[in-house]
Amino acid sequence: QARARFCLTPLIPSKSCAMRVALIFAGVVAGDDLPTLSKATIKGATVSGLSSGAFFATQMHVAHSSTFVGSAAVAGGPYYCARGSETTALTSCMTGLPFGPSGDNLFKYAQSQVSSGVIDDVANLKDAPVFLYTGTKDTTVKRNVVNANDEFFKKAGANITYETTIPSAHSMPTVNYGSACGHLGSPYINKCDHDTAGNLLTHLLGPLAAKAADPTSAGKFIQFDQSKFLPSTNSLSGLSLGNTGYAYIPTSCEDGGEATSCKVHLVLHGCQQTIGDIQDQFVKDTGYAEWAATNNLVLIFPQAKKSLLIPSNPEGCWDWWGYSGKDYHLQSGGQMTTLMNMLKHVTGATDSVVV
């Protein structure tokens, strides 16, 4: 397997261990359990991500297209872009050099995997909502790489919204939180007067109620133990996953809440955006929870973690090139199975949890 030693963002000095140990997450309810919510349904599940999380969100949508009805990729390329190769990931799938990925060829590859049952039928992608984003100042994942993702989903017949005009560097653009829009660097959340989270959720879910000014007034952030969702043959360290995941649960979706049913959306951070890197900024400050609070939407924020040796993932990226195993892009992949187990647990679909 490829053991990547890179990130989708330039290297920056890491936070001190002392700072990491001392993190206090205001407004986050500590706990070891992700609850099973009687109002949450697996029907209509969606997934989104930034950078490595964008590549992985696309992987999850394609591999589990009978479960995920839509996906959003902010600064990410097509399914199986790296083809299990660190070199290809670093070049064709980021810089677009010496030539960018072919969405057409990668879609043909996905089609070829269906008959063996390792991914769901790509026919499920027809008319599926897909949101793509590339900033005009993104020098990390070039536009032709994201264009290949657009080409892939066009071949699938998906319903695509593709935003290309915002002058953002490689980052998650927000309305009013983060660094300057054209800044490249931590926390890779940029203030661009642009509601990316709201736009992608609207495309994936349809018209939304007005967002909440304060999501904690209508819900809560919680922590949960990620080890409970591992396949039995894997460990957190072996998959480069953190001990603790995060979720946002609207009050309306709890037992006794006013919602009839609640959908679930998985949100995947980028490299150097784990809790250990930027504390809870990606969880709380990217704009998702404000919309979830008023739209009966449960959010799950799984966490990767940095790993220096085996596997080699020093920047805490999601696996879209193969550091966790050759099947990283298939339903049997360890990270993908872990995240699917989280989704199935919170919705009560425990009969199909992979152990």
ZAMARGU-4260 file (C-alpha; in steps of 0.2 Angstrom, whole numbers, plus 5000, padded with zeros to 4 digits):
<rodrens>
0) 5000/5000/5000 | 5005/5018/4997 | 5012/5027/5013 | 5009/5045/5009 | 5020/5058/5017
5) 5010/5073/5011 | 4995/5084/5014 | 4983/5093/5003 | 4990/5109/5012 | 5007/5116/5014
10) 5017/5111/5029 | 5015/5122/5044 | 5022/5121/5062 | 5011/5110/5072 | 5003/5115/5088
15) 5012/5110/5104 | 5007/5094/5113 | 5003/5104/5129 | 4991/5115/5119 | 4982/5099/5112
20) 4981/5091/5129 | 4974/5107/5137 | 4960/5109/5124 | 4943/5114/5131 | 4928/5113/5120
25) 4916/5126/5126 | 4898/5120/5122 | 4902/5102/5118 | 4894/5089/5129 | 4907/5076/5134
30) 4902/5058/5132 | 4907/5041/5126 | 4892/5037/5115 | 4884/5042/5099 | 4866/5040/5102
35) 4854/5030/5092 | 4840/5043/5087 | 4823/5036/5084 | 4819/5051/5073 | 4835/5049/5062
40) 4833/5040/5046 | 4847/5033/5035 | 4835/5037/5020 | 4842/5053/5012 | 4859/5052/5020
45) 4872/5064/5012 | 4891/5068/5014 | 4902/5082/5011 | 4920/5087/5014 | 4935/5098/5011
50) 4951/5093/5002 | 4956/5076/5008 | 4938/5075/5015 | 4931/5080/4998 | 4940/5066/4989
55) 4934/5054/5003 | 4916/5061/5002 | 4916/5057/4984 | 4923/5040/4988 | 4909/5036/5000
60) 4895/5043/4988 | 4901/5032/4974 | 4905/5016/4984 | 4888/5017/4994 | 4877/5026/4981
65) 4862/5016/4987 | 4864/5024/5004 | 4870/5042/5000 | 4858/5051/4989 | 4871/5066/4987
70) 4888/5072/4990 | 4898/5089/4990 | 4916/5090/4987 | 4925/5107/4991 | 4942/5107/4982
75) 4942/5088/4978 | 4944/5077/4963 | 4936/5062/4956 | 4933/5044/4963 | 4949/5033/4963
80) 4959/5048/4957 | 4975/5042/4965 | 4973/5024/4959 | 4982/5019/4975 | 4998/5029/4971
85) 5006/5042/4982 | 5015/5049/4967 | 4999/5051/4957 | 4990/5059/4971 | 5004/5072/4973
90) 5004/5076/4955 | 4990/5072/4943 | 4977/5073/4958 | 4983/5090/4965 | 4993/5100/4954
95) 4986/5092/4938 | 5003/5089/4931 | 5010/5082/4920 | 4992/5080/4915 | 4976/5080/4926
100) 4965/5065/4929 | 4952/5059/4917 | 4934/5059/4924 | 4929/5048/4910 | 4942/5035/4913
105) 4938/5035/4931 | 4920/5033/4929 | 4923/5018/4917 | 4934/5011/4931 | 4919/5013/4944
110) 4908/5004/4932 | 4920/4990/4931 | 4919/4987/4949 | 4900/4985/4951 | 4899/4967/4945
115) 4910/4961/4958 | 4899/4969/4972 | 4913/4980/4979 | 4904/4996/4976 | 4885/5000/4973
120) 4878/5001/4956 | 4884/5018/4948 | 4867/5019/4940 | 4861/5025/4957 | 4871/5041/4954
125) 4859/5047/4940 | 4850/5063/4945 | 4859/5062/4962 | 4863/5080/4968 | 4882/5083/4968
130) 4889/5100/4974 | 4907/5104/4968 | 4918/5119/4973 | 4934/5127/4967 | 4941/5143/4972
135) 4949/5155/4959 | 4965/5156/4970 | 4967/5138/4975 | 4984/5133/4971 | 4984/5117/4980
140) 4971/5107/4971 | 4970/5114/4954 | 4954/5118/4945 | 4957/5105/4931 | 4957/5091/4945
145) 4940/5097/4951 | 4934/5098/4933 | 4938/5080/4932 | 4926/5077/4946 | 4913/5087/4937
150) 4916/5076/4921 | 4915/5060/4932 | 4898/5065/4938 | 4892/5071/4922 | 4895/5054/4915
155) 4885/5047/4929 | 4870/5059/4924 | 4871/5067/4941 | 4862/5084/4945 | 4878/5095/4948
160) 4880/5112/4955 | 4898/5118/4952 | 4904/5135/4960 | 4920/5142/4952 | 4920/5161/4955
165) 4924/5164/4973 | 4942/5171/4975 | 4947/5159/4989 | 4963/5149/4992 | 4962/5131/4997
170) 4950/5132/5011 | 4932/5130/5017 | 4924/5147/5013 | 4912/5155/5025 | 4902/5170/5027
175) 4912/5179/5041 | 4923/5167/5050 | 4942/5163/5047 | 4956/5170/5038 | 4956/5182/5023
180) 4947/5174/5008 | 4964/5172/4998 | 4974/5167/5012 | 4983/5150/5012 | 4986/5142/5029
185) 4978/5136/5045 | 4964/5134/5049 | 4960/5133/5031 | 4943/5141/5034 | 4942/5157/5025
190) 4930/5172/5027 | 4924/5175/5009 | 4906/5182/5012 | 4900/5166/5005 | 4890/5152/5013
195) 4897/5137/5006 | 4889/5125/5019 | 4872/5133/5016 | 4874/5132/4997 | 4879/5114/4997
200) 4866/5108/5010 | 4852/5117/4999 | 4858/5108/4984 | 4859/5091/4992 | 4843/5093/5003
205) 4832/5106/4994 | 4825/5122/5001 | 4829/5125/5019 | 4822/5135/5033 | 4832/5150/5038
210) 4847/5146/5048 | 4849/5149/5067 | 4860/5163/5073 | 4866/5151/5087 | 4865/5133/5084
215) 4868/5129/5103 | 4851/5137/5106 | 4842/5123/5096 | 4854/5108/5098 | 4870/5102/5105
220) 4887/5097/5100 | 4893/5080/5107 | 4908/5069/5108 | 4908/5051/5105 | 4921/5036/5106
225) 4925/5031/5088 | 4933/5015/5092 | 4915/5008/5095 | 4912/5008/5076 | 4928/5000/5070
230) 4928/4984/5060 | 4934/4970/5071 | 4950/4968/5061 | 4955/4986/5063 | 4962/4998/5076
235) 4960/5017/5077 | 4979/5019/5075 | 4980/5007/5061 | 4967/5017/5051 | 4974/5034/5057
240) 4958/5038/5066 | 4956/5049/5081 | 4949/5042/5098 | 4935/5055/5098 | 4922/5060/5085
245) 4909/5074/5086 | 4891/5076/5081 | 4878/5090/5081 | 4860/5085/5086 | 4846/5097/5085
250) 4834/5097/5099 | 4820/5093/5087 | 4828/5077/5083 | 4830/5070/5101 | 4817/5059/5108
255) 4802/5070/5112 | 4808/5083/5099 | 4795/5091/5087 | 4803/5083/5071 | 4794/5069/5063
260) 4810/5062/5055 | 4828/5069/5054 | 4841/5066/5040 | 4859/5063/5043 | 4874/5072/5035
265) 4892/5067/5037 | 4905/5081/5037 | 4924/5077/5033 | 4938/5089/5038 | 4953/5092/5027
270) 4972/5088/5031 | 4978/5098/5046 | 4960/5101/5052 | 4959/5088/5065 | 4954/5093/5083
275) 4972/5092/5087 | 4977/5104/5074 | 4963/5118/5075 | 4953/5112/5090 | 4934/5113/5086
280) 4934/5126/5072 | 4930/5114/5058 | 4916/5107/5069 | 4909/5123/5075 | 4914/5137/5063
285) 4911/5131/5045 | 4893/5135/5045 | 4885/5118/5045 | 4877/5118/5062 | 4867/5134/5060
290) 4858/5126/5045 | 4856/5109/5054 | 4848/5117/5069 | 4833/5123/5060 | 4831/5109/5047
295) 4830/5093/5057 | 4848/5088/5051 | 4860/5077/5062 | 4878/5081/5058 | 4892/5068/5061
300) 4910/5075/5061 | 4922/5060/5061 | 4940/5063/5065 | 4956/5057/5057 | 4972/5059/5066
305) 4991/5061/5062 | 5001/5045/5061 | 5020/5046/5057 | 5024/5028/5054 | 5012/5014/5050
310) 5002/5020/5042 | 5011/5036/5036 | 4998/5050/5037 | 5008/5064/5046 | 4995/5078/5042
315) 4979/5069/5047 | 4971/5067/5030 | 4957/5055/5025 | 4963/5041/5015 | 4960/5044/4996
320) 4977/5036/4990 | 4979/5020/5000 | 4988/5022/5016 | 4976/5012/5026 | 4975/4997/5013
325) 4972/4993/4995 | 4953/4993/4997 | 4952/5011/5004 | 4940/5016/4990 | 4929/5001/4991
330) 4915/4997/5003 | 4927/4985/5013 | 4939/4999/5016 | 4942/5001/5035 | 4939/5020/5036
335) 4924/5019/5025 | 4917/5005/5035 | 4919/5014/5051 | 4910/5029/5045 | 4896/5019/5038
340) 4894/5010/5055 | 4892/5028/5063 | 4878/5032/5051 | 4870/5015/5053 | 4871/5017/5072
345) 4864/5034/5074 | 4849/5029/5063 | 4846/5013/5071 | 4850/5003/5055 | 4861/4991/5066
350) 4856/4975/5057 | 4868/4980/5043 | 4883/4987/5054 | 4899/4978/5048 | 4909/4972/5063
</rodrens>
